Amino acid sequence: METLDLEPQVLANRRGVVFALVRQNSTVECVITIATLEAYFWLEPRANDDRILKTFRDGYGRIRAIAERRLLVHPASRLELAPDDFARS
């Protein structure tokens, strides 16, 4: 699985960060929730967009690995990563 060269963005509702992965020649839209970044990546509450994106980028290797594992087990065109996904990692 390779990543698509799209910049991650904070969702307008500030509920998460959207990013994309390419899986078997199709794009999978992925979202990691802000709650997950706060619980597992040390993002401070009420952080600004720049800090949210820095935290996402710093943890991207782990985030991508979890997303890829989820997609192998449950193929989908859209994936949301929540705190429970990281509790088992």
PyMOL Python script that loads the backbone (N, CA, C, O; Angstrom):
from pymol import cmd

cmd.read_pdbstr("""\
ATOM      1  N   MET A   1       0.861  -1.174   0.000  1.00  0.00           N
ATOM      2  CA  MET A   1       0.000   0.000   0.000  1.00  0.00           C
ATOM      3  C   MET A   1       0.902   1.231   0.000  1.00  0.00           C
ATOM      4  O   MET A   1       1.872   1.294   0.756  1.00  0.00           O
ATOM      5  N   GLU A   2       0.587   2.195  -0.837  1.00  0.00           N
ATOM      6  CA  GLU A   2       1.365   3.428  -0.862  1.00  0.00           C
ATOM      7  C   GLU A   2       0.466   4.605  -0.534  1.00  0.00           C
ATOM      8  O   GLU A   2      -0.750   4.543  -0.715  1.00  0.00           O
ATOM      9  N   THR A   3       1.064   5.657  -0.061  1.00  0.00           N
ATOM     10  CA  THR A   3       0.259   6.834   0.263  1.00  0.00           C
ATOM     11  C   THR A   3       0.078   7.680  -0.968  1.00  0.00           C
ATOM     12  O   THR A   3       0.956   7.754  -1.827  1.00  0.00           O
ATOM     13  N   LEU A   4      -1.058   8.310  -1.043  1.00  0.00           N
ATOM     14  CA  LEU A   4      -1.352   9.263  -2.085  1.00  0.00           C
ATOM     15  C   LEU A   4      -0.744  10.590  -1.664  1.00  0.00           C
ATOM     16  O   LEU A   4      -0.758  10.937  -0.482  1.00  0.00           O
ATOM     17  N   ASP A   5      -0.222  11.319  -2.606  1.00  0.00           N
ATOM     18  CA  ASP A   5       0.444  12.575  -2.288  1.00  0.00           C
ATOM     19  C   ASP A   5      -0.567  13.705  -2.123  1.00  0.00           C
ATOM     20  O   ASP A   5      -0.597  14.639  -2.924  1.00  0.00           O
ATOM     21  N   LEU A   6      -1.389  13.618  -1.087  1.00  0.00           N
ATOM     22  CA  LEU A   6      -2.340  14.658  -0.744  1.00  0.00           C
ATOM     23  C   LEU A   6      -2.029  15.132   0.662  1.00  0.00           C
ATOM     24  O   LEU A   6      -1.710  14.333   1.542  1.00  0.00           O
ATOM     25  N   GLU A   7      -2.123  16.422   0.863  1.00  0.00           N
ATOM     26  CA  GLU A   7      -1.844  16.977   2.185  1.00  0.00           C
ATOM     27  C   GLU A   7      -2.988  16.659   3.147  1.00  0.00           C
ATOM     28  O   GLU A   7      -4.156  16.825   2.796  1.00  0.00           O
ATOM     29  N   PRO A   8      -2.664  16.210   4.343  1.00  0.00           N
ATOM     30  CA  PRO A   8      -3.715  16.026   5.348  1.00  0.00           C
ATOM     31  C   PRO A   8      -4.311  17.374   5.722  1.00  0.00           C
ATOM     32  O   PRO A   8      -3.632  18.400   5.676  1.00  0.00           O
ATOM     33  N   GLN A   9      -5.587  17.361   6.093  1.00  0.00           N
ATOM     34  CA  GLN A   9      -6.268  18.599   6.465  1.00  0.00           C
ATOM     35  C   GLN A   9      -7.129  18.366   7.691  1.00  0.00           C
ATOM     36  O   GLN A   9      -7.696  17.289   7.874  1.00  0.00           O
ATOM     37  N   VAL A  10      -7.219  19.388   8.525  1.00  0.00           N
ATOM     38  CA  VAL A  10      -8.140  19.352   9.660  1.00  0.00           C
ATOM     39  C   VAL A  10      -9.540  19.546   9.091  1.00  0.00           C
ATOM     40  O   VAL A  10      -9.771  20.454   8.292  1.00  0.00           O
ATOM     41  N   LEU A  11     -10.468  18.693   9.502  1.00  0.00           N
ATOM     42  CA  LEU A  11     -11.843  18.815   9.038  1.00  0.00           C
ATOM     43  C   LEU A  11     -12.439  20.149   9.480  1.00  0.00           C
ATOM     44  O   LEU A  11     -12.059  20.689  10.519  1.00  0.00           O
ATOM     45  N   ALA A  12     -13.358  20.670   8.702  1.00  0.00           N
ATOM     46  CA  ALA A  12     -13.989  21.953   9.012  1.00  0.00           C
ATOM     47  C   ALA A  12     -14.666  21.936  10.381  1.00  0.00           C
ATOM     48  O   ALA A  12     -14.694  22.957  11.069  1.00  0.00           O
ATOM     49  N   ASN A  13     -15.208  20.791  10.779  1.00  0.00           N
ATOM     50  CA  ASN A  13     -15.863  20.689  12.089  1.00  0.00           C
ATOM     51  C   ASN A  13     -14.874  20.422  13.221  1.00  0.00           C
ATOM     52  O   ASN A  13     -15.261  20.287  14.381  1.00  0.00           O
ATOM     53  N   ARG A  14     -13.580  20.347  12.861  1.00  0.00           N
ATOM     54  CA  ARG A  14     -12.476  20.126  13.820  1.00  0.00           C
ATOM     55  C   ARG A  14     -12.634  18.813  14.586  1.00  0.00           C
ATOM     56  O   ARG A  14     -12.146  18.687  15.710  1.00  0.00           O
ATOM     57  N   ARG A  15     -13.301  17.853  13.994  1.00  0.00           N
ATOM     58  CA  ARG A  15     -13.494  16.551  14.617  1.00  0.00           C
ATOM     59  C   ARG A  15     -12.334  15.595  14.328  1.00  0.00           C
ATOM     60  O   ARG A  15     -12.170  14.594  15.025  1.00  0.00           O
ATOM     61  N   GLY A  16     -11.533  15.897  13.308  1.00  0.00           N
ATOM     62  CA  GLY A  16     -10.447  15.001  12.958  1.00  0.00           C
ATOM     63  C   GLY A  16      -9.573  15.554  11.852  1.00  0.00           C
ATOM     64  O   GLY A  16      -9.728  16.693  11.411  1.00  0.00           O
ATOM     65  N   VAL A  17      -8.644  14.705  11.417  1.00  0.00           N
ATOM     66  CA  VAL A  17      -7.751  15.019  10.306  1.00  0.00           C
ATOM     67  C   VAL A  17      -8.055  14.026   9.196  1.00  0.00           C
ATOM     68  O   VAL A  17      -8.064  12.815   9.419  1.00  0.00           O
ATOM     69  N   VAL A  18      -8.304  14.543   8.004  1.00  0.00           N
ATOM     70  CA  VAL A  18      -8.562  13.695   6.854  1.00  0.00           C
ATOM     71  C   VAL A  18      -7.264  13.530   6.068  1.00  0.00           C
ATOM     72  O   VAL A  18      -6.505  14.481   5.886  1.00  0.00           O
ATOM     73  N   PHE A  19      -7.025  12.292   5.602  1.00  0.00           N
ATOM     74  CA  PHE A  19      -5.870  11.991   4.769  1.00  0.00           C
ATOM     75  C   PHE A  19      -6.270  10.861   3.838  1.00  0.00           C
ATOM     76  O   PHE A  19      -7.345  10.282   3.998  1.00  0.00           O
ATOM     77  N   ALA A  20      -5.437  10.540   2.882  1.00  0.00           N
ATOM     78  CA  ALA A  20      -5.784   9.519   1.901  1.00  0.00           C
ATOM     79  C   ALA A  20      -4.683   8.486   1.781  1.00  0.00           C
ATOM     80  O   ALA A  20      -3.500   8.795   1.922  1.00  0.00           O
ATOM     81  N   LEU A  21      -5.091   7.253   1.519  1.00  0.00           N
ATOM     82  CA  LEU A  21      -4.183   6.159   1.195  1.00  0.00           C
ATOM     83  C   LEU A  21      -4.625   5.575  -0.135  1.00  0.00           C
ATOM     84  O   LEU A  21      -5.812   5.593  -0.458  1.00  0.00           O
ATOM     85  N   VAL A  22      -3.680   5.056  -0.908  1.00  0.00           N
ATOM     86  CA  VAL A  22      -4.015   4.342  -2.134  1.00  0.00           C
ATOM     87  C   VAL A  22      -3.937   2.868  -1.814  1.00  0.00           C
ATOM     88  O   VAL A  22      -2.925   2.367  -1.324  1.00  0.00           O
ATOM     89  N   ARG A  23      -5.023   2.191  -2.102  1.00  0.00           N
ATOM     90  CA  ARG A  23      -5.100   0.756  -1.833  1.00  0.00           C
ATOM     91  C   ARG A  23      -5.608   0.077  -3.083  1.00  0.00           C
ATOM     92  O   ARG A  23      -6.724   0.339  -3.533  1.00  0.00           O
ATOM     93  N   GLN A  24      -4.789  -0.799  -3.647  1.00  0.00           N
ATOM     94  CA  GLN A  24      -5.142  -1.534  -4.858  1.00  0.00           C
ATOM     95  C   GLN A  24      -5.708  -0.595  -5.925  1.00  0.00           C
ATOM     96  O   GLN A  24      -6.789  -0.825  -6.466  1.00  0.00           O
ATOM     97  N   ASN A  25      -4.969   0.447  -6.208  1.00  0.00           N
ATOM     98  CA  ASN A  25      -5.293   1.433  -7.240  1.00  0.00           C
ATOM     99  C   ASN A  25      -6.564   2.224  -6.989  1.00  0.00           C
ATOM    100  O   ASN A  25      -7.099   2.824  -7.922  1.00  0.00           O
ATOM    101  N   SER A  26      -7.062   2.245  -5.772  1.00  0.00           N
ATOM    102  CA  SER A  26      -8.195   3.110  -5.440  1.00  0.00           C
ATOM    103  C   SER A  26      -7.819   3.936  -4.215  1.00  0.00           C
ATOM    104  O   SER A  26      -7.011   3.513  -3.388  1.00  0.00           O
ATOM    105  N   THR A  27      -8.408   5.098  -4.116  1.00  0.00           N
ATOM    106  CA  THR A  27      -8.123   5.996  -3.013  1.00  0.00           C
ATOM    107  C   THR A  27      -9.068   5.710  -1.856  1.00  0.00           C
ATOM    108  O   THR A  27     -10.279   5.592  -2.045  1.00  0.00           O
ATOM    109  N   VAL A  28      -8.510   5.601  -0.667  1.00  0.00           N
ATOM    110  CA  VAL A  28      -9.303   5.413   0.543  1.00  0.00           C
ATOM    111  C   VAL A  28      -9.189   6.690   1.356  1.00  0.00           C
ATOM    112  O   VAL A  28      -8.091   7.108   1.725  1.00  0.00           O
ATOM    113  N   GLU A  29     -10.336   7.308   1.634  1.00  0.00           N
ATOM    114  CA  GLU A  29     -10.358   8.492   2.480  1.00  0.00           C
ATOM    115  C   GLU A  29     -10.321   8.030   3.926  1.00  0.00           C
ATOM    116  O   GLU A  29     -11.140   7.211   4.344  1.00  0.00           O
ATOM    117  N   CYS A  30      -9.382   8.551   4.679  1.00  0.00           N
ATOM    118  CA  CYS A  30      -9.214   8.171   6.077  1.00  0.00           C
ATOM    119  C   CYS A  30      -9.341   9.411   6.967  1.00  0.00           C
ATOM    120  O   CYS A  30      -8.945  10.512   6.587  1.00  0.00           O
ATOM    121  N   VAL A  31      -9.893   9.205   8.136  1.00  0.00           N
ATOM    122  CA  VAL A  31      -9.998  10.263   9.132  1.00  0.00           C
ATOM    123  C   VAL A  31      -9.507   9.692  10.455  1.00  0.00           C
ATOM    124  O   VAL A  31      -9.912   8.603  10.860  1.00  0.00           O
ATOM    125  N   ILE A  32      -8.639  10.428  11.120  1.00  0.00           N
ATOM    126  CA  ILE A  32      -8.272  10.095  12.492  1.00  0.00           C
ATOM    127  C   ILE A  32      -8.892  11.170  13.366  1.00  0.00           C
ATOM    128  O   ILE A  32      -8.731  12.362  13.104  1.00  0.00           O
ATOM    129  N   THR A  33      -9.591  10.753  14.392  1.00  0.00           N
ATOM    130  CA  THR A  33     -10.299  11.724  15.225  1.00  0.00           C
ATOM    131  C   THR A  33      -9.335  12.510  16.107  1.00  0.00           C
ATOM    132  O   THR A  33      -8.257  12.035  16.464  1.00  0.00           O
ATOM    133  N   ILE A  34      -9.755  13.719  16.443  1.00  0.00           N
ATOM    134  CA  ILE A  34      -8.980  14.557  17.368  1.00  0.00           C
ATOM    135  C   ILE A  34      -8.861  13.840  18.712  1.00  0.00           C
ATOM    136  O   ILE A  34      -7.815  13.903  19.358  1.00  0.00           O
ATOM    137  N   ALA A  35      -9.927  13.158  19.134  1.00  0.00           N
ATOM    138  CA  ALA A  35      -9.882  12.419  20.399  1.00  0.00           C
ATOM    139  C   ALA A  35      -8.766  11.376  20.388  1.00  0.00           C
ATOM    140  O   ALA A  35      -8.116  11.158  21.410  1.00  0.00           O
ATOM    141  N   THR A  36      -8.541  10.739  19.258  1.00  0.00           N
ATOM    142  CA  THR A  36      -7.462   9.754  19.137  1.00  0.00           C
ATOM    143  C   THR A  36      -6.102  10.426  19.233  1.00  0.00           C
ATOM    144  O   THR A  36      -5.205   9.926  19.913  1.00  0.00           O
ATOM    145  N   LEU A  37      -5.948  11.551  18.559  1.00  0.00           N
ATOM    146  CA  LEU A  37      -4.677  12.280  18.634  1.00  0.00           C
ATOM    147  C   LEU A  37      -4.397  12.741  20.059  1.00  0.00           C
ATOM    148  O   LEU A  37      -3.248  12.729  20.502  1.00  0.00           O
ATOM    149  N   GLU A  38      -5.438  13.145  20.773  1.00  0.00           N
ATOM    150  CA  GLU A  38      -5.254  13.570  22.163  1.00  0.00           C
ATOM    151  C   GLU A  38      -4.908  12.381  23.058  1.00  0.00           C
ATOM    152  O   GLU A  38      -4.050  12.496  23.933  1.00  0.00           O
ATOM    153  N   ALA A  39      -5.558  11.258  22.849  1.00  0.00           N
ATOM    154  CA  ALA A  39      -5.364  10.096  23.723  1.00  0.00           C
ATOM    155  C   ALA A  39      -4.059   9.346  23.458  1.00  0.00           C
ATOM    156  O   ALA A  39      -3.444   8.842  24.398  1.00  0.00           O
ATOM    157  N   TYR A  40      -3.622   9.261  22.194  1.00  0.00           N
ATOM    158  CA  TYR A  40      -2.485   8.403  21.864  1.00  0.00           C
ATOM    159  C   TYR A  40      -1.279   9.118  21.263  1.00  0.00           C
ATOM    160  O   TYR A  40      -0.231   8.505  21.059  1.00  0.00           O
ATOM    161  N   PHE A  41      -1.424  10.410  20.979  1.00  0.00           N
ATOM    162  CA  PHE A  41      -0.319  11.140  20.351  1.00  0.00           C
ATOM    163  C   PHE A  41      -0.008  12.444  21.071  1.00  0.00           C
ATOM    164  O   PHE A  41       0.663  13.310  20.510  1.00  0.00           O
ATOM    165  N   TRP A  42      -0.472  12.596  22.271  1.00  0.00           N
ATOM    166  CA  TRP A  42      -0.144  13.711  23.152  1.00  0.00           C
ATOM    167  C   TRP A  42      -0.528  15.077  22.602  1.00  0.00           C
ATOM    168  O   TRP A  42       0.148  16.068  22.879  1.00  0.00           O
ATOM    169  N   LEU A  43      -1.612  15.141  21.822  1.00  0.00           N
ATOM    170  CA  LEU A  43      -2.119  16.429  21.365  1.00  0.00           C
ATOM    171  C   LEU A  43      -2.847  17.095  22.521  1.00  0.00           C
ATOM    172  O   LEU A  43      -3.697  16.479  23.164  1.00  0.00           O
ATOM    173  N   GLU A  44      -2.514  18.355  22.785  1.00  0.00           N
ATOM    174  CA  GLU A  44      -3.175  19.070  23.877  1.00  0.00           C
ATOM    175  C   GLU A  44      -4.599  19.451  23.457  1.00  0.00           C
ATOM    176  O   GLU A  44      -4.844  19.727  22.283  1.00  0.00           O
ATOM    177  N   PRO A  45      -5.530  19.467  24.402  1.00  0.00           N
ATOM    178  CA  PRO A  45      -6.912  19.858  24.094  1.00  0.00           C
ATOM    179  C   PRO A  45      -6.969  21.281  23.524  1.00  0.00           C
ATOM    180  O   PRO A  45      -6.180  22.148  23.900  1.00  0.00           O
ATOM    181  N   ARG A  46      -7.906  21.496  22.623  1.00  0.00           N
ATOM    182  CA  ARG A  46      -8.135  22.803  21.997  1.00  0.00           C
ATOM    183  C   ARG A  46      -6.917  23.325  21.229  1.00  0.00           C
ATOM    184  O   ARG A  46      -6.722  24.537  21.132  1.00  0.00           O
ATOM    185  N   ALA A  47      -6.105  22.430  20.690  1.00  0.00           N
ATOM    186  CA  ALA A  47      -4.929  22.833  19.910  1.00  0.00           C
ATOM    187  C   ALA A  47      -5.363  23.497  18.605  1.00  0.00           C
ATOM    188  O   ALA A  47      -6.441  23.216  18.080  1.00  0.00           O
ATOM    189  N   ASN A  48      -4.518  24.370  18.095  1.00  0.00           N
ATOM    190  CA  ASN A  48      -4.827  25.015  16.816  1.00  0.00           C
ATOM    191  C   ASN A  48      -4.501  24.055  15.658  1.00  0.00           C
ATOM    192  O   ASN A  48      -3.886  23.008  15.862  1.00  0.00           O
ATOM    193  N   ASP A  49      -4.922  24.426  14.454  1.00  0.00           N
ATOM    194  CA  ASP A  49      -4.766  23.548  13.290  1.00  0.00           C
ATOM    195  C   ASP A  49      -3.307  23.186  13.026  1.00  0.00           C
ATOM    196  O   ASP A  49      -3.006  22.038  12.698  1.00  0.00           O
ATOM    197  N   ASP A  50      -2.400  24.148  13.164  1.00  0.00           N
ATOM    198  CA  ASP A  50      -0.975  23.863  12.922  1.00  0.00           C
ATOM    199  C   ASP A  50      -0.461  22.789  13.872  1.00  0.00           C
ATOM    200  O   ASP A  50       0.266  21.886  13.458  1.00  0.00           O
ATOM    201  N   ARG A  51      -0.831  22.885  15.130  1.00  0.00           N
ATOM    202  CA  ARG A  51      -0.384  21.904  16.131  1.00  0.00           C
ATOM    203  C   ARG A  51      -1.020  20.537  15.867  1.00  0.00           C
ATOM    204  O   ARG A  51      -0.368  19.505  16.022  1.00  0.00           O
ATOM    205  N   ILE A  52      -2.285  20.534  15.471  1.00  0.00           N
ATOM    206  CA  ILE A  52      -2.968  19.275  15.141  1.00  0.00           C
ATOM    207  C   ILE A  52      -2.249  18.575  13.995  1.00  0.00           C
ATOM    208  O   ILE A  52      -1.986  17.375  14.063  1.00  0.00           O
ATOM    209  N   LEU A  53      -1.929  19.328  12.938  1.00  0.00           N
ATOM    210  CA  LEU A  53      -1.255  18.731  11.788  1.00  0.00           C
ATOM    211  C   LEU A  53       0.161  18.286  12.120  1.00  0.00           C
ATOM    212  O   LEU A  53       0.618  17.268  11.601  1.00  0.00           O
ATOM    213  N   LYS A  54       0.863  19.018  12.968  1.00  0.00           N
ATOM    214  CA  LYS A  54       2.204  18.593  13.385  1.00  0.00           C
ATOM    215  C   LYS A  54       2.126  17.280  14.153  1.00  0.00           C
ATOM    216  O   LYS A  54       2.926  16.373  13.924  1.00  0.00           O
ATOM    217  N   THR A  55       1.167  17.184  15.058  1.00  0.00           N
ATOM    218  CA  THR A  55       0.989  15.948  15.826  1.00  0.00           C
ATOM    219  C   THR A  55       0.655  14.789  14.897  1.00  0.00           C
ATOM    220  O   THR A  55       1.185  13.690  15.060  1.00  0.00           O
ATOM    221  N   PHE A  56      -0.222  15.027  13.921  1.00  0.00           N
ATOM    222  CA  PHE A  56      -0.561  14.000  12.934  1.00  0.00           C
ATOM    223  C   PHE A  56       0.691  13.551  12.177  1.00  0.00           C
ATOM    224  O   PHE A  56       0.946  12.353  12.052  1.00  0.00           O
ATOM    225  N   ARG A  57       1.461  14.498  11.678  1.00  0.00           N
ATOM    226  CA  ARG A  57       2.662  14.155  10.901  1.00  0.00           C
ATOM    227  C   ARG A  57       3.684  13.406  11.755  1.00  0.00           C
ATOM    228  O   ARG A  57       4.316  12.459  11.284  1.00  0.00           O
ATOM    229  N   ASP A  58       3.846  13.829  13.007  1.00  0.00           N
ATOM    230  CA  ASP A  58       4.792  13.150  13.897  1.00  0.00           C
ATOM    231  C   ASP A  58       4.395  11.694  14.136  1.00  0.00           C
ATOM    232  O   ASP A  58       5.264  10.834  14.282  1.00  0.00           O
ATOM    233  N   GLY A  59       3.113  11.414  14.175  1.00  0.00           N
ATOM    234  CA  GLY A  59       2.631  10.053  14.431  1.00  0.00           C
ATOM    235  C   GLY A  59       2.205   9.305  13.190  1.00  0.00           C
ATOM    236  O   GLY A  59       1.616   8.228  13.286  1.00  0.00           O
ATOM    237  N   TYR A  60       2.496   9.865  12.011  1.00  0.00           N
ATOM    238  CA  TYR A  60       1.964   9.309  10.771  1.00  0.00           C
ATOM    239  C   TYR A  60       2.353   7.852  10.540  1.00  0.00           C
ATOM    240  O   TYR A  60       1.527   7.079  10.057  1.00  0.00           O
ATOM    241  N   GLY A  61       3.551   7.460  10.860  1.00  0.00           N
ATOM    242  CA  GLY A  61       3.967   6.069  10.631  1.00  0.00           C
ATOM    243  C   GLY A  61       3.048   5.091  11.346  1.00  0.00           C
ATOM    244  O   GLY A  61       2.598   4.107  10.758  1.00  0.00           O
ATOM    245  N   ARG A  62       2.774   5.358  12.596  1.00  0.00           N
ATOM    246  CA  ARG A  62       1.889   4.500  13.385  1.00  0.00           C
ATOM    247  C   ARG A  62       0.443   4.599  12.887  1.00  0.00           C
ATOM    248  O   ARG A  62      -0.257   3.591  12.791  1.00  0.00           O
ATOM    249  N   ILE A  63       0.004   5.816  12.573  1.00  0.00           N
ATOM    250  CA  ILE A  63      -1.356   6.023  12.067  1.00  0.00           C
ATOM    251  C   ILE A  63      -1.555   5.247  10.770  1.00  0.00           C
ATOM    252  O   ILE A  63      -2.559   4.554  10.604  1.00  0.00           O
ATOM    253  N   ARG A  64      -0.609   5.365   9.864  1.00  0.00           N
ATOM    254  CA  ARG A  64      -0.697   4.659   8.582  1.00  0.00           C
ATOM    255  C   ARG A  64      -0.715   3.151   8.792  1.00  0.00           C
ATOM    256  O   ARG A  64      -1.501   2.453   8.152  1.00  0.00           O
ATOM    257  N   ALA A  65       0.135   2.635   9.676  1.00  0.00           N
ATOM    258  CA  ALA A  65       0.180   1.191   9.928  1.00  0.00           C
ATOM    259  C   ALA A  65      -1.169   0.673  10.426  1.00  0.00           C
ATOM    260  O   ALA A  65      -1.643  -0.370   9.975  1.00  0.00           O
ATOM    261  N   ILE A  66      -1.781   1.398  11.351  1.00  0.00           N
ATOM    262  CA  ILE A  66      -3.085   0.989  11.878  1.00  0.00           C
ATOM    263  C   ILE A  66      -4.139   1.046  10.773  1.00  0.00           C
ATOM    264  O   ILE A  66      -4.958   0.134  10.651  1.00  0.00           O
ATOM    265  N   ALA A  67      -4.122   2.107   9.973  1.00  0.00           N
ATOM    266  CA  ALA A  67      -5.084   2.238   8.866  1.00  0.00           C
ATOM    267  C   ALA A  67      -4.927   1.081   7.878  1.00  0.00           C
ATOM    268  O   ALA A  67      -5.917   0.486   7.450  1.00  0.00           O
ATOM    269  N   GLU A  68      -3.694   0.769   7.524  1.00  0.00           N
ATOM    270  CA  GLU A  68      -3.457  -0.327   6.587  1.00  0.00           C
ATOM    271  C   GLU A  68      -3.938  -1.659   7.137  1.00  0.00           C
ATOM    272  O   GLU A  68      -4.537  -2.449   6.407  1.00  0.00           O
ATOM    273  N   ARG A  69      -3.684  -1.919   8.420  1.00  0.00           N
ATOM    274  CA  ARG A  69      -4.168  -3.167   9.029  1.00  0.00           C
ATOM    275  C   ARG A  69      -5.684  -3.249   9.009  1.00  0.00           C
ATOM    276  O   ARG A  69      -6.253  -4.287   8.673  1.00  0.00           O
ATOM    277  N   ARG A  70      -6.336  -2.148   9.372  1.00  0.00           N
ATOM    278  CA  ARG A  70      -7.812  -2.134   9.357  1.00  0.00           C
ATOM    279  C   ARG A  70      -8.343  -2.410   7.958  1.00  0.00           C
ATOM    280  O   ARG A  70      -9.308  -3.155   7.791  1.00  0.00           O
ATOM    281  N   LEU A  71      -7.709  -1.804   6.949  1.00  0.00           N
ATOM    282  CA  LEU A  71      -8.173  -1.988   5.578  1.00  0.00           C
ATOM    283  C   LEU A  71      -7.925  -3.397   5.060  1.00  0.00           C
ATOM    284  O   LEU A  71      -8.686  -3.890   4.227  1.00  0.00           O
ATOM    285  N   LEU A  72      -6.888  -4.044   5.534  1.00  0.00           N
ATOM    286  CA  LEU A  72      -6.656  -5.436   5.140  1.00  0.00           C
ATOM    287  C   LEU A  72      -7.755  -6.346   5.679  1.00  0.00           C
ATOM    288  O   LEU A  72      -8.195  -7.269   4.995  1.00  0.00           O
ATOM    289  N   VAL A  73      -8.190  -6.086   6.892  1.00  0.00           N
ATOM    290  CA  VAL A  73      -9.217  -6.906   7.525  1.00  0.00           C
ATOM    291  C   VAL A  73     -10.607  -6.555   7.007  1.00  0.00           C
ATOM    292  O   VAL A  73     -11.426  -7.439   6.755  1.00  0.00           O
ATOM    293  N   HIS A  74     -10.865  -5.250   6.849  1.00  0.00           N
ATOM    294  CA  HIS A  74     -12.183  -4.762   6.428  1.00  0.00           C
ATOM    295  C   HIS A  74     -12.017  -3.749   5.301  1.00  0.00           C
ATOM    296  O   HIS A  74     -11.997  -2.547   5.565  1.00  0.00           O
ATOM    297  N   PRO A  75     -11.897  -4.200   4.045  1.00  0.00           N
ATOM    298  CA  PRO A  75     -11.743  -3.258   2.935  1.00  0.00           C
ATOM    299  C   PRO A  75     -12.904  -2.257   2.906  1.00  0.00           C
ATOM    300  O   PRO A  75     -14.057  -2.623   3.134  1.00  0.00           O
ATOM    301  N   ALA A  76     -12.585  -1.005   2.625  1.00  0.00           N
ATOM    302  CA  ALA A  76     -13.593   0.049   2.595  1.00  0.00           C
ATOM    303  C   ALA A  76     -13.088   1.194   1.731  1.00  0.00           C
ATOM    304  O   ALA A  76     -11.901   1.265   1.412  1.00  0.00           O
ATOM    305  N   SER A  77     -13.985   2.081   1.358  1.00  0.00           N
ATOM    306  CA  SER A  77     -13.582   3.272   0.606  1.00  0.00           C
ATOM    307  C   SER A  77     -13.396   4.464   1.540  1.00  0.00           C
ATOM    308  O   SER A  77     -12.847   5.492   1.144  1.00  0.00           O
ATOM    309  N   ARG A  78     -13.858   4.319   2.788  1.00  0.00           N
ATOM    310  CA  ARG A  78     -13.693   5.369   3.801  1.00  0.00           C
ATOM    311  C   ARG A  78     -13.420   4.702   5.139  1.00  0.00           C
ATOM    312  O   ARG A  78     -14.042   3.695   5.478  1.00  0.00           O
ATOM    313  N   LEU A  79     -12.496   5.260   5.888  1.00  0.00           N
ATOM    314  CA  LEU A  79     -12.083   4.662   7.155  1.00  0.00           C
ATOM    315  C   LEU A  79     -11.955   5.757   8.207  1.00  0.00           C
ATOM    316  O   LEU A  79     -11.371   6.808   7.948  1.00  0.00           O
ATOM    317  N   GLU A  80     -12.502   5.509   9.391  1.00  0.00           N
ATOM    318  CA  GLU A  80     -12.334   6.433  10.506  1.00  0.00           C
ATOM    319  C   GLU A  80     -11.586   5.712  11.622  1.00  0.00           C
ATOM    320  O   GLU A  80     -11.997   4.645  12.077  1.00  0.00           O
ATOM    321  N   LEU A  81     -10.491   6.311  12.049  1.00  0.00           N
ATOM    322  CA  LEU A  81      -9.692   5.759  13.133  1.00  0.00           C
ATOM    323  C   LEU A  81     -10.070   6.452  14.436  1.00  0.00           C
ATOM    324  O   LEU A  81     -10.039   7.679  14.538  1.00  0.00           O
ATOM    325  N   ALA A  82     -10.424   5.648  15.424  1.00  0.00           N
ATOM    326  CA  ALA A  82     -10.859   6.147  16.722  1.00  0.00           C
ATOM    327  C   ALA A  82      -9.926   5.592  17.807  1.00  0.00           C
ATOM    328  O   ALA A  82      -9.092   4.734  17.519  1.00  0.00           O
ATOM    329  N   PRO A  83     -10.059   6.068  19.036  1.00  0.00           N
ATOM    330  CA  PRO A  83      -9.178   5.595  20.108  1.00  0.00           C
ATOM    331  C   PRO A  83      -9.123   4.067  20.257  1.00  0.00           C
ATOM    332  O   PRO A  83      -8.058   3.523  20.547  1.00  0.00           O
ATOM    333  N   ASP A  84     -10.233   3.378  20.068  1.00  0.00           N
ATOM    334  CA  ASP A  84     -10.230   1.915  20.192  1.00  0.00           C
ATOM    335  C   ASP A  84      -9.261   1.235  19.226  1.00  0.00           C
ATOM    336  O   ASP A  84      -8.719   0.177  19.546  1.00  0.00           O
ATOM    337  N   ASP A  85      -9.037   1.821  18.061  1.00  0.00           N
ATOM    338  CA  ASP A  85      -8.122   1.241  17.073  1.00  0.00           C
ATOM    339  C   ASP A  85      -6.689   1.240  17.593  1.00  0.00           C
ATOM    340  O   ASP A  85      -5.902   0.371  17.218  1.00  0.00           O
ATOM    341  N   PHE A  86      -6.342   2.182  18.436  1.00  0.00           N
ATOM    342  CA  PHE A  86      -4.977   2.297  18.935  1.00  0.00           C
ATOM    343  C   PHE A  86      -4.802   1.610  20.289  1.00  0.00           C
ATOM    344  O   PHE A  86      -3.671   1.355  20.704  1.00  0.00           O
ATOM    345  N   ALA A  87      -5.866   1.314  20.962  1.00  0.00           N
ATOM    346  CA  ALA A  87      -5.794   0.632  22.254  1.00  0.00           C
ATOM    347  C   ALA A  87      -5.207  -0.760  22.091  1.00  0.00           C
ATOM    348  O   ALA A  87      -4.585  -1.283  23.015  1.00  0.00           O
ATOM    349  N   ARG A  88      -5.394  -1.349  20.952  1.00  0.00           N
ATOM    350  CA  ARG A  88      -4.923  -2.716  20.702  1.00  0.00           C
ATOM    351  C   ARG A  88      -3.533  -2.757  20.081  1.00  0.00           C
ATOM    352  O   ARG A  88      -2.966  -3.838  19.925  1.00  0.00           O
ATOM    353  N   SER A  89      -2.973  -1.610  19.723  1.00  0.00           N
ATOM    354  CA  SER A  89      -1.687  -1.627  19.015  1.00  0.00           C
ATOM    355  C   SER A  89      -0.500  -1.660  19.940  1.00  0.00           C
ATOM    356  O   SER A  89       0.642  -1.677  19.478  1.00  0.00           O
TER     357      SER A  89
END
""", "prot")
cmd.dss("prot")
cmd.show_as("cartoon", "prot")
cmd.util.cbc("prot")
cmd.orient("prot")
